[in-house]
């Protein structure tokens, strides 16, 4: 079973396959994106995993939720921020490996691939930190394996959110939680249903 399938099973999310035009995004990046990222987006679309982790959208426009917003912001508009990523560089396209963001969370956590257009994207490690003042953590695993451990493994410190809910869930894109009762309905469901 793939890590993507494990995430789907753990969250109870219902896959709704969608066609995504990957060409504009991958052309600008100069590389294909990891297959598990493509699979998660193609099957589940956007949303917050356990109400916490947001996968950046595969969009080449200026949307703040898109892959390109942080990449362009730091690389093109604010290169003076490069030192904030030390000891890593920011991904700059073929021949310029470095960090390429794939996610963010509700508490300023940052999630990246250590991207290299010259290597197989399925082998890109994850580099993450809980916020901009904390140290980096490198994981030689795929993004989907990282997400699975984050959602289910109580010992996956400092990134686990397993203890925050009765079970992992995917809060679909566009669904907003506005009350404590709504949060509790999502976060504490115990029947395995994909929605409260």
C-alpha positions in Angstrom: 0.0 0.0 0.0 1.4 3.4 -1.0 1.8 6.2 1.6 -0.9 8.1 -0.2 -3.3 5.2 0.2 -2.4 5.0 3.9 -3.2 8.7 4.3 -6.6 8.2 2.6 -7.3 5.2 4.7 -6.3 6.9 8.0 -8.2 10.1 7.3 -11.3 8.5 5.8 -11.2 11.0 3.0 -13.1 10.1 -0.1 -11.0 10.4 -3.3 -12.6 12.5 -6.0 -10.1 12.2 -8.9 -9.6 15.4 -10.8 -7.6 16.4 -13.9 -4.7 18.7 -13.1 -2.6 20.3 -15.8 0.9 19.8 -14.4 2.7 21.2 -17.4 2.7 24.9 -16.6 3.9 24.4 -13.0 6.6 21.8 -13.9 7.8 23.9 -16.9 8.4 26.9 -14.8 10.1 24.8 -12.1 12.2 23.0 -14.6 11.4 19.6 -13.1 8.6 17.2 -12.5 7.1 17.2 -9.0 7.2 14.2 -6.7 4.6 11.5 -7.7 3.0 11.4 -4.3 2.3 15.1 -4.3 0.7 14.8 -7.7 -1.3 11.8 -6.5 -2.5 13.5 -3.3 -3.7 16.5 -5.2 -5.2 14.5 -8.0 -7.2 12.3 -5.6 -8.0 14.6 -2.7 -7.5 18.2 -3.8 -6.8 20.8 -1.1 -7.6 21.0 2.5 -6.1 20.9 6.0 -4.9 17.5 7.2 -6.2 17.1 10.8 -7.1 20.8 10.5 -3.4 21.7 10.7 -1.3 21.0 7.6 -2.0 22.6 4.3 -0.6 21.2 1.0 0.4 24.1 -1.3 -1.7 24.1 -4.5 -0.1 23.2 -7.8 -0.8 26.6 -9.3 1.5 28.9 -11.2 -0.5 32.0 -10.5 0.1 34.3 -7.6 -2.3 32.6 -5.2 -0.9 32.7 -1.7 -1.8 29.0 -1.3 0.1 28.0 -4.4 3.5 26.4 -4.8 4.8 29.5 -6.6 3.9 32.2 -4.1 6.6 31.4 -1.5 9.1 30.3 -4.2 8.8 33.5 -6.1 8.5 35.7 -3.0 11.8 34.6 -1.5 13.7 33.8 -4.6 12.7 36.6 -6.9 11.4 39.4 -4.8 13.3 39.0 -1.6 16.6 37.3 -2.2 17.9 39.0 0.9 15.9 36.5 2.9 18.1 33.6 1.6 20.0 33.5 4.9 16.8 32.5 6.7 17.1 29.1 5.0 20.7 28.4 5.9 22.4 26.0 5.7 20.2 25.3 2.7 19.7 27.4 -0.5 16.4 27.9 -2.2 15.6 25.8 -5.2 16.5 27.8 -8.3 15.7 25.4 -11.2 17.9 23.0 -13.0 21.5 23.1 -11.7 20.4 25.0 -8.6 19.1 22.5 -6.0 17.6 23.7 -2.8 14.4 24.0 -0.8 11.1 24.0 -2.6 8.0 24.5 -0.3 5.1 22.0 -0.4 3.2 22.8 2.8 2.6 25.1 5.7 0.7 24.8 8.9 -1.4 26.7 11.4 1.5 27.5 13.7 4.1 28.8 11.1 5.6 25.5 10.4 7.4 25.2 7.1 7.6 22.1 4.9 10.0 21.7 1.9 11.5 19.2 -0.5 15.2 19.4 -0.9 14.6 19.6 -4.6 17.1 18.8 -7.3 16.0 18.8 -11.0 18.9 16.3 -11.7 17.5 13.6 -9.4 14.4 11.5 -9.2 11.7 13.7 -7.5 10.4 10.6 -5.7 13.7 10.5 -3.8 13.7 14.2 -2.7 14.0 14.3 1.1 11.7 16.4 3.3 13.2 19.4 5.2 11.0 21.0 7.8 10.9 23.3 10.9 8.2 24.1 13.3 8.7 27.9 12.7 11.3 30.3 11.3 13.3 30.5 14.5 13.6 26.8 15.1 16.2 24.4 13.6 15.7 22.4 10.4 14.9 18.7 10.5 15.7 16.5 7.5 13.8 13.3 6.8 15.0 10.9 4.1 11.4 10.0 3.3 8.7 11.1 0.8 6.3 13.9 1.6 3.4 11.4 1.9 5.3 9.2 4.3 6.1 12.4 6.4 2.4 13.4 6.4 1.3 9.9 7.4 3.7 9.9 10.4 2.7 13.5 11.3 -1.0 12.5 11.4 -0.7 9.0 13.1 2.6 8.7 15.0 2.7 10.1 18.5 6.5 9.8 18.6 7.1 11.8 15.4 8.4 14.8 17.2 8.4 17.7 16.8 5.9 17.4 14.0 3.2 15.0 15.3 -0.4 16.1 15.6 -1.6 12.6 16.4 -2.6 13.5 19.9 -4.7 16.5 18.9 -7.7 14.5 17.5 -9.4 11.1 18.0 -8.2 10.3 14.5 -6.7 11.9 11.5 -9.0 13.7 9.1 -9.0 15.9 6.0 -10.9 19.2 6.4 -11.8 19.8 2.7 -10.9 23.0 1.0 -13.6 25.6 1.4 -15.0 24.1 4.7 -14.5 26.5 7.5 -14.7 25.8 11.2 -16.3 28.7 13.0 -17.3 27.2 16.4 -15.8 24.9 19.0 -18.6 22.5 18.4 -17.7 22.2 14.7 -14.0 21.6 15.6 -15.0 18.9 18.0 -17.2 17.3 15.4 -14.2 17.0 13.0 -11.4 16.4 15.5 -13.1 13.9 17.8 -15.1 11.7 15.4 -14.6 8.1 16.3 -16.8 6.3 13.8 -14.3 6.5 10.9 -16.7 8.7 8.8 -15.1 11.1 6.4 -17.3 14.0 7.6 -18.9 14.9 10.9 
